[in-house]
Amino acid sequence: MKRYETTPIKTDKSGIRVYSTTYYPDIPLDDSDEFISVIDGDRVDLVANRYYGDVSLWWVIAKANGIKGRAALTPGDVLRIPGNINRIIENFNDLNG
């Protein structure tokens, strides 16, 4: 999935195409979640690729861990990796469909 693939495009009053707001679902704790220790060089997109095989799912890890405005992570921090990815993507699609 590309970054803006699911983001609707609309036209503003002056005829310029703009992206609509993207809504992200809440991600409650689940028994399938994993917890990892961040290592030097980890970024949310790289971790998403490691666990989900898709860098565009960076937002799942960011949302689950309250990360805003940065991609780099602090070594030694504990990061929650949501395991119920299919349900999370369904919820995302329902919010943005």
HUTABEL-V728866 format. One record per residue. PHI is phi as a letter, one per 20 degrees, with the letter a starting at -180 (none if undefined). PSI is psi in degrees with one decimal (* if undefined). BURIAL is 1 if it has 24 or more other ideal C-beta (glycine too) atoms within 12 Angstrom, else 0. Layout:
phi	psi	burial
PHI	PSI	BURIAL
PHI	PSI	BURIAL
This chain:
phi	psi	burial
none	129.0	0
e	160.0	0
g	-47.5	0
d	16.0	0
g	-38.0	0
e	2.7	0
e	119.4	1
f	145.6	0
d	134.8	0
c	173.4	0
d	130.5	0
e	-177.6	0
f	-28.2	0
e	6.0	0
n	7.8	0
e	134.3	0
f	132.1	0
c	155.2	0
e	142.0	0
f	168.5	0
f	138.5	0
e	132.3	0
d	135.9	0
d	133.1	1
f	155.6	0
f	149.2	0
c	89.8	1
f	158.9	0
g	146.7	0
b	149.7	0
f	-21.6	0
e	-3.3	0
f	149.1	0
d	153.3	0
c	127.4	0
c	160.7	0
e	128.6	0
f	137.0	1
d	163.5	0
g	131.1	0
n	-7.8	0
f	140.8	1
c	156.8	1
f	-36.5	1
f	-38.0	1
f	-37.7	1
f	-40.4	1
f	-41.5	1
f	-40.2	0
f	-41.9	0
e	-29.6	1
d	-9.7	1
m	23.3	0
b	110.8	0
f	-24.5	0
f	-9.3	1
e	19.3	1
g	-35.6	1
f	-27.2	1
f	-48.4	1
f	-41.7	1
f	-47.3	1
f	-42.5	1
f	-23.6	1
d	7.3	1
m	30.0	0
e	125.4	1
c	136.1	0
m	13.5	0
b	148.9	0
d	-32.8	0
f	149.3	0
d	159.3	1
e	120.2	0
g	137.7	0
n	-21.4	0
f	152.0	0
e	132.1	0
c	133.3	1
e	128.4	1
d	103.5	1
f	134.8	1
e	-17.0	0
e	51.8	0
f	-38.1	1
f	-42.3	0
f	-38.6	0
f	-43.5	1
f	-38.7	1
f	-45.4	0
f	-40.1	0
f	-46.5	1
f	-37.1	0
f	-40.3	0
f	-31.7	0
d	4.5	0
f	*	0
